[in-house]
Amino acid sequence: MHFTGPLPRPLAVLTVTVMTACLALNLPLHAAAEPTNASVAASVDQGESEATVRRMETVQVIDKLQPPEDSPFLPDVEGAEIFAGKRTDNIDPNLLPQINNNNYRQALQTTAGVVLSEESTPLVSIGTRGLPPDRMKFMQVMKDGIPIHADMFGYPEAYYTPPIDGVKRLEIVRGGAALLYGPQPGGAVNYIMEKPPLDTPFRLRSLNTVGSFNYFANFTELGGTVGQLGYYGYYNHRQTDGFRQANSAWTVNNWSGTLAWGAQTTKRTYLIVDAYQNYNQEPGGLTKATGPNAVNWNSNPNGTSRFNDNLNITRYAASLIHENDLSDRAFFSFRGWWNYYGRWSKRQNGGGFGTIPTGPKSQSNQIQNQQFYTFGLLPQLRYDYDWLGNTHTITGGAILYNTQSPFTQQTGAQPWASTGTLSNQSWRQNWYTSFFAENRFVFGKFQFIPAVRFENIWQTINESVNVSKTKAGQPLSNESNYAFVPLPGFGAEYKFNDWITAYGNASQSYKPVTFSQSIPNAPNVFVPNNLQPSIAWNYEGGFRGNPRPWLAWQSSYFVLNFYNQIGSVNPTPSTTIIQTIGNSSTIGWDNMLQLDAVGLADDLRGTRSTLKQTGPGDIKQGGTANIHSLVDTFGSVLFTMGYTLQQGTYTSGQYQGKTPQYTPDYLLRLGALYNWRDRLKLGLLTTFSASAYANDNNTQQYLMAAYNVWDFTYEVNLLKDRLSVIGGINNLFDLKYTTRITQTGIDPAMPRNWYVGVQVQF
């Protein structure tokens, strides 16, 4: 391992970070005496016991750090993070019947403004506000607050996402997330995973599912807490032959284990280890054109144009999370992680858009192997203080992040070859440090939140082999770049009462240059020396409310201005230049509604007959008579809506007047969910989307038509907490549609398919 470039600053940050972590973890930097149990007991008033103090700590943790699980919004402050003044979603997957096969069309049912690009593999692509969804590369993607992209900057592709079966809740923060988690302009997605259960020494749950196209899945989890030690782990296996004509099978294996120490105290430590393998066949795309080698969308909607392409993903990771309630007013968290990411692919040469590869080139392929070795450190601190009669909150932190990424490419002598002759080899590295702070000033019902983040990126790429450049007489590329980007932001919030809030936010973000943009492999592709990161400004403002248990809503207006976007131009047919291609602006209106009709009827019934509701399903009259609520008797009927109206336009550059890719004019999600005492859950869900282009040039072959797709799901608890049956029919009316088009052609969405599963729990 070797390092190049100006490293003193990152290493200095590392030293400071480790010292901070030691202080917060109570690890001595010099010899110091720890307080004994006797000294703790002596400091308590006479008549109080040490056990009483410990019980108070436990209650404090639960009250202060756990957001309401049934709230669709994140709280103003959670842990070391401030969410006040930002548009947030707190998605509970358990609101729906058991979600199968990581179906994000269902998981995102209760939110607005998120564009899902479905594909023939289990990989996830999500975009927002006119930003491309491919592998969530314009969003910050995290698992328990730790980034899970292959590389946050040089290769921001989320090839790995955790199974929804093991996700407790899904946090989504829009544009202002750049100041919380990282620079990406599309906001942030944070998977909050299940932790060791605190109420039992042992729990086991196993779900086995079968379905169309020889689909089989198993999700098994176990966990418990014994004294101070908690444990939790899961194994997830999924496989299918795929719905395409050939070469569309895939397999996923995912292991995860968590050890927790002191989970019910003021000092909690979690050690998490992950392993992930994903083997995908890639069937290629389709076309609406006809011809001898065309695979036509109309006549063969599930056809295959690539019979030899494969993509394999491997990931191993370990992370340490420590949380410490330093006092009633101070909270500290520390995250440290290491992960290995491997991306291996083989793809046949000579293909076109939706056509089977032909010609001499089709007798060879390109075999790529990209590896990413990453470590990161992230300490954060929150402190509450009094000023002018109000309690305010300041948070801050720093991140140190390093990725080293060797890259090799070989040319295979056959379309199916897995090894070949070395054609490209390079070594890539990113060092990244960032310092960030936010302050929530509170004055009665009004609060405003200034924020700042200082970004530092050192990127190095060294080519050692490039056969094409050598043949063309061009020198190999060796680049070292540094970028400093300050990110300001401002949020504001006004609480009309405890349930209705107005909020607004203006935040800057940016898109760093990727490895492939810094040094392309081809000899006829050139990059200016002064290529700078793209800059984005997000503006949003709206209202949200959760005035009753049966009603939650949110309505917000947003503007995303994206400057100096990076793309490619062709000054001659044989020459490509990667440069800034212009600016774009996307404006829109997001709306979310959750309404439980039976809960509403309960409320009206209670008002008319002067009944008082003292808890879920418990209505009392005069403090004596018990009358069961309608929800408790008949179940709840929850109607959900996520609705977005938007319009995007390139305001300058080569695409001026055109629409940014994956920006439908409207996107509507509707759902009807029935739940009777968690014994029976039914869901009828639908998505309406306007047409959109899958490229910025808005060419006709990249046009994705408007569509409307329906899903029906169910979950039946036969023996409470012991035996359940799940199932459903996706794409109920067998719609032929697409939400993804690439250079290989149209990627069709899955036709009608069914699944059924049995779950046991002990």
C-alpha positions in Angstrom: 0.0 0.0 0.0 1.3 3.4 -0.8 0.0 7.0 -0.7 0.5 10.0 -2.9 -0.6 13.6 -2.7 -0.7 16.0 0.1 -1.7 13.8 3.1 -0.7 15.9 6.2 -4.1 17.4 6.6 -6.1 14.1 6.4 -3.6 12.4 8.8 -3.9 15.3 11.2 -7.6 15.0 11.1 -7.2 11.2 11.9 -5.2 12.1 15.0 -7.7 14.6 16.2 -10.6 12.2 15.5 -9.0 9.3 17.4 -8.3 11.5 20.4 -11.9 12.7 20.3 -13.2 9.1 20.1 -11.0 8.1 23.1 -12.4 10.9 25.2 -16.0 10.0 24.4 -15.5 6.3 24.9 -13.8 7.0 28.2 -10.6 5.4 26.9 -7.7 7.0 28.8 -5.2 9.0 26.9 -3.2 8.9 30.2 -3.7 7.0 33.4 -6.9 8.0 35.2 -9.0 6.5 37.9 -12.4 5.3 37.0 -15.2 6.1 39.5 -16.1 3.1 41.6 -19.6 1.8 42.3 -19.1 3.0 45.9 -18.3 6.6 44.8 -21.3 6.6 42.5 -23.6 5.4 45.3 -22.1 8.0 47.7 -23.0 10.8 45.3 -26.7 9.9 45.4 -29.0 11.3 47.9 -29.6 9.2 51.0 -32.5 6.9 50.3 -31.7 6.5 46.6 -30.1 3.3 45.5 -27.6 2.7 42.7 -30.2 0.5 40.9 -32.6 3.5 40.9 -30.0 5.6 39.1 -29.6 2.9 36.5 -33.3 2.7 35.9 -33.4 6.4 35.3 -30.7 6.1 32.7 -32.6 3.5 30.8 -35.7 5.6 30.7 -33.7 8.6 29.6 -32.2 6.6 26.6 -35.6 5.4 25.4 -37.2 8.8 25.8 -34.5 10.9 24.1 -33.0 8.7 21.4 -35.8 6.7 19.9 -38.1 8.6 17.4 -41.7 7.6 17.4 -42.0 4.5 15.3 -45.5 5.4 14.1 -44.6 9.0 13.1 -44.2 9.5 9.3 -41.7 12.4 10.0 -38.4 12.5 11.7 -38.2 14.6 15.0 -36.5 18.0 15.2 -33.5 16.4 16.9 -32.5 12.8 16.9 -29.2 11.7 18.5 -26.5 14.1 17.1 -28.5 15.2 14.1 -30.9 18.1 13.5 -33.8 17.5 11.2 -35.8 20.7 12.0 -36.3 22.8 8.9 -35.9 19.9 6.4 -38.3 17.7 4.5 -38.1 14.2 6.0 -39.8 10.9 5.7 -39.7 8.2 8.4 -40.9 5.0 6.5 -42.0 2.0 8.5 -42.0 -1.1 6.3 -44.3 -2.9 8.8 -47.1 -0.5 7.9 -47.7 -2.7 4.8 -48.1 -6.5 4.6 -44.7 -8.2 4.6 -42.7 -6.8 1.7 -41.2 -9.5 -0.5 -38.0 -9.5 -2.6 -37.0 -5.9 -1.6 -39.9 -4.5 -3.6 -39.3 -0.8 -3.5 -42.4 0.0 -5.4 -44.2 -1.0 -2.2 -41.6 0.2 0.3 -41.8 3.7 -1.1 -45.6 3.7 -1.3 -46.1 6.2 1.5 -43.8 8.9 0.3 -43.7 11.4 -2.6 -41.2 12.6 -5.2 -39.0 9.5 -5.4 -38.5 8.0 -8.8 -37.9 4.2 -8.9 -36.1 2.7 -11.9 -37.0 -1.0 -12.0 -34.7 -3.5 -13.7 -34.1 -7.2 -14.4 -31.7 -7.6 -11.5 -32.2 -7.1 -7.7 -30.1 -3.9 -7.8 -31.8 -0.6 -6.6 -32.0 2.6 -8.5 -33.7 5.7 -7.0 -33.7 9.3 -8.0 -35.3 12.6 -7.1 -35.9 16.0 -8.5 -34.6 15.5 -12.0 -31.5 13.6 -10.9 -30.7 10.2 -12.6 -31.6 7.2 -10.4 -29.0 4.7 -11.5 -27.7 2.9 -8.4 -28.7 6.0 -6.3 -25.5 7.7 -7.5 -26.8 11.2 -6.8 -27.9 10.4 -3.3 -26.1 9.7 -0.1 -26.9 6.1 0.9 -26.2 4.8 4.4 -26.8 1.9 6.7 -27.2 3.1 10.3 -25.5 6.3 9.3 -22.5 4.7 7.6 -22.0 5.2 3.8 -22.5 2.1 1.7 -21.7 3.2 -1.9 -18.7 1.4 -3.5 -17.0 4.8 -3.1 -18.8 8.0 -2.0 -17.1 10.1 -4.7 -15.1 8.2 -7.3 -17.7 5.5 -7.8 -20.9 6.4 -6.0 -22.9 3.3 -7.0 -25.0 1.5 -4.3 -24.7 -2.0 -5.7 -25.4 -3.2 -2.1 -28.5 -2.5 -0.2 -29.7 -4.3 3.0 -32.7 -6.6 2.9 -35.9 -4.8 3.8 -36.8 -7.8 6.0 -34.1 -6.6 8.4 -34.9 -2.8 8.2 -36.6 -1.3 11.1 -37.3 2.0 9.3 -36.1 3.9 6.3 -35.2 7.6 6.7 -35.2 9.9 3.6 -34.0 13.5 3.9 -34.2 15.7 0.8 -31.9 18.5 -0.3 -30.8 19.7 3.1 -29.3 16.3 3.8 -26.1 17.4 2.1 -25.2 19.3 5.3 -26.0 16.3 7.5 -24.4 13.3 5.7 -22.4 14.3 2.6 -22.4 16.4 -0.5 -24.8 14.6 -2.9 -27.6 16.9 -4.3 -30.3 14.2 -4.3 -30.6 14.0 -0.5 -30.0 10.9 1.7 -31.4 7.5 2.3 -30.5 5.9 5.6 -31.4 2.3 6.4 -32.0 2.0 10.2 -31.5 -1.7 10.9 -33.0 -4.0 13.5 -31.0 -4.3 16.7 -30.8 -7.0 19.4 -34.3 -7.3 21.0 -34.2 -6.2 24.6 -37.2 -8.1 25.9 -36.1 -11.7 25.5 -32.9 -13.8 25.8 -33.7 -15.6 22.5 -35.9 -15.0 19.5 -36.0 -16.7 16.1 -37.9 -15.8 13.0 -37.7 -17.6 9.6 -39.6 -16.7 6.4 -39.5 -18.9 3.3 -41.1 -17.7 0.1 -41.6 -19.2 -3.4 -43.0 -17.5 -6.5 -43.0 -17.0 -10.3 -40.0 -17.7 -12.4 -38.6 -20.3 -9.9 -38.2 -17.6 -7.2 -37.1 -18.7 -3.8 -36.2 -16.7 -0.7 -35.3 -17.3 2.9 -34.9 -14.7 5.6 -33.9 -16.0 9.0 -33.0 -13.8 12.0 -32.3 -14.5 15.6 -31.4 -12.3 18.6 -31.8 -11.5 22.2 -30.3 -9.8 25.2 -28.7 -11.4 28.3 -27.6 -9.0 30.9 -25.6 -6.2 29.2 -24.9 -8.3 26.1 -27.2 -8.3 23.1 -26.9 -10.1 19.9 -28.7 -10.1 16.5 -28.1 -11.7 13.2 -29.8 -12.5 9.9 -29.2 -14.5 6.8 -31.0 -13.7 3.5 -30.9 -15.8 0.4 -32.8 -15.0 -2.8 -32.7 -16.5 -6.2 -34.7 -16.7 -9.4 -34.3 -17.8 -13.0 -35.6 -14.4 -14.1 -38.4 -13.5 -16.4 -36.4 -12.9 -19.5 -35.9 -15.4 -22.4 -32.4 -16.3 -21.2 -29.4 -15.1 -19.2 -31.5 -13.3 -16.5 -31.0 -15.5 -13.4 -29.6 -14.0 -10.2 -28.7 -15.0 -6.7 -28.2 -13.0 -3.5 -26.7 -14.1 -0.2 -26.5 -11.7 2.7 -25.2 -12.3 6.2 -25.1 -9.8 9.1 -24.3 -10.0 12.8 -24.6 -7.4 15.6 -23.2 -7.5 19.1 -24.5 -4.8 21.5 -23.1 -3.9 24.9 -25.1 -1.7 27.3 -28.0 -1.2 24.9 -30.3 -0.1 27.7 -27.8 2.3 29.3 -26.4 5.7 28.6 -23.3 4.1 26.9 -24.2 1.8 24.0 -21.7 0.1 21.7 -22.5 -1.9 18.6 -20.2 -4.1 16.6 -21.6 -5.0 13.2 -20.2 -7.4 10.6 -21.7 -7.9 7.1 -21.1 -10.2 4.1 -22.9 -9.9 0.8 -22.7 -11.7 -2.5 -24.8 -10.9 -5.6 -24.4 -12.9 -8.9 -26.4 -11.4 -11.8 -26.8 -12.5 -15.4 -27.5 -9.4 -17.6 -29.9 -10.1 -20.5 -29.4 -6.7 -22.2 -32.1 -4.4 -23.6 -34.8 -4.4 -26.2 -35.7 -2.0 -29.1 -38.8 -0.8 -30.8 -36.9 -1.0 -34.1 -37.1 -4.1 -36.4 -34.3 -5.9 -38.2 -32.4 -9.2 -38.4 -30.6 -8.7 -35.1 -33.1 -6.6 -33.3 -34.9 -7.9 -30.2 -38.2 -6.2 -30.6 -40.1 -4.8 -27.5 -43.5 -5.3 -29.1 -43.1 -8.9 -30.5 -40.8 -10.2 -27.8 -41.2 -8.1 -24.6 -39.2 -10.5 -22.5 -36.5 -11.3 -25.0 -32.7 -11.3 -24.5 -30.1 -9.4 -26.5 -27.0 -10.4 -24.4 -26.5 -14.1 -23.8 -23.1 -13.9 -22.1 -23.0 -10.8 -19.9 -22.6 -11.1 -16.1 -22.2 -8.8 -13.1 -21.0 -10.0 -9.7 -20.8 -8.0 -6.5 -19.0 -8.9 -3.3 -19.0 -6.9 -0.1 -17.5 -7.5 3.4 -17.8 -4.8 6.1 -17.2 -4.3 9.8 -18.3 -1.2 11.7 -18.3 0.0 15.3 -21.0 2.4 16.6 -20.8 4.0 20.0 -23.4 6.3 21.5 -22.9 8.1 24.8 -25.4 10.3 26.8 -22.7 12.5 28.3 -25.5 14.4 30.3 -29.1 15.4 30.0 -27.9 18.1 27.5 -25.0 16.4 25.6 -24.9 13.4 23.3 -21.9 11.9 21.5 -21.7 9.3 18.8 -18.8 7.7 17.1 -18.8 5.5 13.9 -15.8 3.7 12.5 -15.9 1.3 9.6 -14.0 -0.7 7.1 -15.3 -2.4 4.0 -14.2 -4.3 0.9 -16.2 -3.9 -2.3 -15.6 -6.1 -5.3 -17.3 -5.4 -8.7 -16.6 -7.9 -11.5 -18.3 -7.9 -14.9 -17.9 -9.5 -18.3 -19.7 -7.9 -21.3 -19.7 -8.9 -24.9 -18.4 -6.5 -27.5 -20.1 -5.5 -30.8 -23.7 -4.9 -29.5 -26.0 -2.0 -30.2 -29.3 -0.6 -28.8 -31.5 -3.6 -28.3 -29.6 -5.7 -30.9 -27.7 -9.0 -30.6 -23.9 -8.4 -31.0 -22.6 -9.0 -34.5 -19.4 -8.6 -36.5 -15.8 -9.4 -35.6 -15.9 -7.5 -32.3 -18.8 -9.8 -31.1 -16.3 -12.6 -30.8 -14.6 -10.9 -27.8 -15.6 -9.3 -24.5 -14.4 -6.9 -21.9 -13.7 -8.3 -18.4 -13.6 -5.6 -15.6 -12.5 -6.1 -12.0 -12.9 -3.1 -9.7 -12.0 -3.3 -6.0 -12.6 -0.8 -3.3 -10.9 -0.8 0.2 -12.4 1.8 2.4 -12.1 2.9 6.0 -13.9 5.8 7.7 -14.2 7.6 11.0 -17.2 9.8 12.0 -17.5 11.5 15.5 -20.5 13.7 16.2 -21.5 15.8 19.2 -24.7 17.5 20.2 -25.2 20.0 23.0 -28.3 21.7 24.3 -27.9 25.1 25.9 -30.1 27.9 27.3 -30.1 31.4 25.9 -32.8 34.2 26.2 -35.2 31.9 27.9 -35.1 29.1 25.3 -33.2 25.9 24.9 -31.1 25.7 21.7 -29.1 22.9 20.1 -25.7 22.9 18.4 -24.3 19.8 16.6 -21.0 19.2 14.9 -18.7 16.6 13.7 -16.0 15.5 11.3 -15.5 12.7 8.9 -12.3 11.1 7.6 -12.7 8.7 4.7 -10.2 6.9 2.4 -10.8 4.6 -0.5 -8.1 2.7 -2.4 -9.3 1.1 -5.6 -7.3 -1.0 -8.0 -8.9 -1.4 -11.5 -8.1 -3.9 -14.2 -9.7 -4.7 -17.6 -9.0 -7.6 -19.8 -10.1 -8.5 -23.4 -11.5 -12.0 -23.7 -11.0 -14.0 -26.9 -14.6 -15.4 -26.7 -18.0 -13.7 -25.9 -18.2 -15.9 -22.7 -14.6 -15.6 -21.6 -13.9 -15.0 -17.9 -10.2 -14.2 -18.4 -8.2 -12.5 -21.2 -5.4 -10.3 -22.1 -4.7 -7.3 -19.9 -5.8 -4.0 -21.7 -6.1 -1.5 -18.8 -4.8 -1.2 -15.3 -4.9 1.7 -12.9 -4.8 2.5 -9.2 -7.2 5.0 -7.8 -7.5 6.7 -4.4 -9.7 9.2 -2.6 -8.9 11.0 0.7 -11.8 12.9 2.1 -12.3 15.1 5.1 -15.3 17.2 6.1 -16.2 19.4 9.1 -19.8 20.3 9.6 -21.9 22.1 12.2 -25.5 23.2 12.6 -27.2 25.3 15.3 -30.9 25.2 16.0 -32.0 28.6 17.5 -35.4 28.3 19.2 -37.5 31.4 20.0 -40.9 30.2 21.1 -42.7 28.6 18.2 -40.1 29.7 15.7 -36.7 28.2 15.1 -34.0 28.8 12.5 -31.1 26.6 11.7 -27.9 27.9 10.0 -25.5 25.2 8.9 -22.1 24.9 7.2 -20.0 22.0 5.9 -16.4 22.3 4.7 -15.5 19.6 2.1 -12.0 18.5 1.2 -11.3 15.8 -1.4 -7.9 14.6 -2.7 -8.3 12.3 -5.7 -5.4 10.4 -7.3 -5.4 8.1 -10.4 -2.4 6.4 -11.9 -2.6 4.4 -15.1 0.0 1.7 -15.5 -1.4 -0.1 -18.6 -3.6 1.2 -21.3 -3.1 -0.7 -24.6 -5.4 1.6 -26.7 -3.6 4.8 -25.6 -0.2 3.2 -26.2 -1.1 2.2 -29.7 -2.4 5.7 -30.4 0.8 7.2 -29.2 -0.8 8.9 -26.2 0.8 9.0 -22.8 -0.7 7.2 -19.8 -2.6 9.5 -17.4 -1.5 10.3 -13.9 -3.7 12.8 -12.1 -3.8 14.2 -8.6 -6.6 16.7 -7.9 -7.7 18.6 -4.8 -11.1 20.3 -4.3 -12.3 22.4 -1.4 -16.0 23.2 -1.4 -17.7 25.1 1.4 -21.4 24.2 1.7 -23.7 26.8 3.4 -27.3 26.1 4.4 -30.2 27.6 6.3 -33.4 26.1 7.6 -36.4 27.6 9.4 -39.5 26.1 11.1 -42.6 27.5 12.7 -44.8 25.3 15.0 -48.4 26.4 14.9 -49.0 23.8 17.6 -47.6 20.4 18.6 -49.0 18.8 15.4 -48.7 21.3 12.5 -45.5 22.8 11.3 -44.3 25.1 8.5 -40.7 24.6 7.4 -38.2 25.9 4.8 -34.7 25.1 3.7 -32.0 26.4 1.3 -28.9 24.3 1.0 -25.9 23.9 -1.3 -24.6 20.6 -2.4 -22.3 19.4 -5.1 -21.4 16.4 -7.3 -17.7 15.4 -7.2 -15.9 14.2 -10.3 -15.9 10.4 -10.6 -13.0 8.1 -11.5 -14.3 7.5 -15.0 -14.7 11.3 -15.6 -11.2 12.0 -14.3 -9.4 9.5 -16.5 -11.4 7.7 -19.2 -10.1 4.4 -20.6 -10.6 5.2 -24.3 -7.8 7.0 -26.2 -10.2 9.3 -28.1 -11.8 10.7 -24.9 -10.3 13.8 -23.4 -10.8 15.7 -20.1 -9.9 19.3 -19.4 -7.4 19.8 -16.6 -9.7 22.3 -14.8 -12.8 20.0 -14.6 -14.5 21.1 -11.4 -17.3 19.5 -9.3 -20.9 20.4 -10.2 -22.8 22.6 -7.8 -26.5 22.3 -6.8 -28.8 24.5 -4.7 -31.9 23.0 -3.2 -34.8 25.2 -2.0 -37.9 23.8 -0.3 -40.7 24.9 1.8 -43.9 23.4 3.0 -46.2 22.3 5.8 -46.7 19.0 7.6 -49.0 17.7 10.3 -49.8 14.7 12.4 -52.7 16.2 14.4 -54.4 12.9 15.2 -53.3 9.2 15.2 -55.4 8.6 12.1 -54.1 11.6 10.0 -50.7 12.6 8.7 -50.0 14.9 5.8 -47.2 16.9 4.2 -47.1 19.4 1.3 -44.0 21.1 0.0 -42.7 23.0 -2.9 -39.1 22.6 -4.1 -36.6 24.0 -6.6 -33.3 22.3 -7.6 -30.9 24.3 -9.6 -28.0 22.2 -10.8 -25.0 24.1 -12.2 -22.1 23.0 -14.4 -23.3 19.4 -14.9 -20.6 17.1 -16.2 -21.3 15.2 -19.5 -19.7 14.5 -22.9 -19.7 16.3 -26.2 -18.4 15.1 -29.6 -16.6 17.9 -31.5 -15.8 15.3 -34.2 -17.3 11.8 -34.8 -14.2 10.2 -33.4 -13.5 12.5 -30.5 -15.3 12.9 -27.1 -14.6 15.6 -24.6 -15.9 15.2 -21.0 -16.8 18.7 -19.8 -19.5 20.8 -18.2 -22.6 20.6 -20.4 -24.9 23.2 -18.8 -27.3 24.1 -16.1 -30.7 22.7 -15.3 -33.6 23.6 -13.0 -36.4 21.4 -11.7 -39.3 22.8 -9.8 -42.1 20.7 -8.2 -44.8 20.1 -5.6 -44.7 17.1 -3.3 -47.7 15.9 -1.3 -48.2 13.0 1.2 -51.3 11.9 2.9 -52.1 9.0 5.4 -55.7 8.8 6.5 -57.3 6.0 8.6 -61.0 6.1 7.8 -62.0 3.9 10.8 -59.8 5.9 13.1 -61.6 9.0 11.9 -65.0 7.4 12.5 -63.8 6.5 16.1 -62.9 10.1 16.7 -66.2 11.4 15.4 -68.0 8.8 17.4 -66.1 9.8 20.5 -66.9 13.5 20.0 -70.6 13.0 19.4 -71.1 10.7 22.4 -68.6 12.5 24.7 -66.4 9.4 24.8 -62.8 9.9 25.6 -60.0 7.9 24.0 -57.3 7.2 26.5 -55.2 4.9 24.3 -55.2 2.9 21.1 -58.4 0.9 20.9 -59.5 2.0 24.3 -62.4 4.4 24.7 -63.9 5.2 28.1 -67.0 7.0 29.1 -67.0 8.8 32.4 -64.0 6.9 33.4 -66.0 3.7 34.1 -67.6 2.2 31.0 -65.3 0.3 28.6 -66.4 0.5 25.0 -64.3 -1.1 22.3 -63.2 1.2 19.5 -64.2 0.6 15.9 -60.6 0.1 15.0 -60.3 -2.6 17.7 -63.5 -4.3 16.5 -63.3 -4.0 12.7 -59.7 -3.0 12.0 -58.2 0.1 10.4 -58.5 1.1 6.8 -55.6 3.3 5.9 -55.5 5.3 2.7 -52.1 6.5 1.6 -51.1 9.0 -1.2 -47.8 10.3 -2.5 -48.2 12.8 -5.3 -45.6 14.9 -7.1 -46.0 17.5 -9.8 -42.7 18.7 -11.3 -41.1 20.2 -14.4 -37.4 20.1 -15.3 -35.6 22.1 -18.0 -32.0 22.6 -19.1 -31.5 26.3 -18.9 -28.2 26.5 -20.7 -25.7 24.3 -22.6 -26.0 21.7 -25.3 -29.3 20.4 -23.9 -30.9 23.8 -23.4 -34.7 23.5 -23.5 -34.7 19.8 -23.0 -35.9 17.8 -19.9 -33.5 16.2 -17.5 -33.7 12.4 -17.6 -36.1 10.5 -15.4 -38.2 13.6 -14.7 -41.9 12.6 -15.2 -44.3 15.5 -15.0 -46.3 13.7 -12.4 -45.9 10.7 -10.1 -48.8 9.4 -8.0 -48.8 6.5 -5.5 -52.0 5.4 -4.0 -52.6 2.6 -1.4 -55.5 1.1 0.6 -54.2 -0.9 3.6 -56.4 -3.0 5.9 -55.2 -4.1 9.3 -57.1 -6.1 11.9 -55.2 -6.3 15.1 -52.0 -7.2 13.2 -53.7 -10.6 12.6 -54.8 -9.8 9.0 -53.1 -7.3 6.7 -54.3 -6.5 3.1 -52.8 -4.1 0.7 -53.9 -2.8 -2.7 -51.3 -0.4 -4.1 -50.9 1.5 -7.4 -48.4 3.8 -9.1 -49.2 6.2 -11.9 -46.3 7.9 -13.7 -46.2 10.3 -16.6 -43.8 9.6 -19.5 -40.2 10.5 -19.2 -36.9 10.4 -21.1 -34.0 8.1 -20.0 -31.4 10.5 -21.5 -30.8 14.2 -21.4 -30.9 14.5 -25.2 -34.5 13.4 -25.2 -34.2 11.1 -28.2 -37.2 9.0 -29.1 -35.8 5.6 -28.5 -35.1 6.7 -24.8 -38.7 7.7 -24.2 -40.4 5.8 -21.4 -44.2 5.8 -21.9 -46.7 6.7 -19.1 -47.8 3.7 -17.1 -50.1 2.6 -14.2 -49.1 -0.6 -12.3 -51.1 -2.4 -9.4 -50.0 -4.7 -6.6 -52.0 -6.8 -4.2 -50.4 -8.2 -1.0 -51.6 -9.9 2.1 -50.3 -11.2 5.5 -52.3 -13.6 7.7 -51.1 -14.3 11.3 -52.5 -17.7 11.9 -51.0 -18.2 15.4 -50.2 -14.9 16.9 -46.4 -14.4 17.0 -45.9 -18.0 15.9 -47.1 -18.8 12.4 -47.9 -16.4 9.5 -48.6 -16.7 5.8 -47.7 -13.9 3.3 -48.4 -13.6 -0.4 -49.3 -11.3 -3.2 -49.6 -10.6 -6.9 -47.4 -7.9 -8.4 -48.3 -6.1 -11.6 -51.8 -7.4 -11.1 -53.1 -6.5 -14.6 -49.9 -7.7 -16.4 -48.9 -4.2 -17.7 -46.1 -4.1 -20.2 -44.0 -1.1 -19.2 -40.4 0.1 -18.6 -38.9 2.5 -16.1 -35.3 2.0 -17.2 -33.5 2.4 -20.6 -29.7 2.1 -21.0 -27.2 2.0 -23.9 -28.0 -1.7 -24.4 -31.7 -0.9 -24.9 -35.1 -1.0 -23.1 -35.1 -2.9 -19.8 -38.6 -4.3 -19.4 -40.3 -4.3 -16.0 -41.4 -7.6 -14.5 -44.7 -9.0 -15.9 -47.4 -10.3 -13.6 -46.0 -12.5 -10.9 -47.1 -14.2 -7.7 -45.4 -15.2 -4.4 -46.4 -17.0 -1.2 -44.5 -17.6 2.0 -44.7 -19.1 5.4 -43.2 -17.5 8.5 -42.5 -19.1 11.8 -41.3 -17.4 15.0 -40.2 -18.6 18.4 
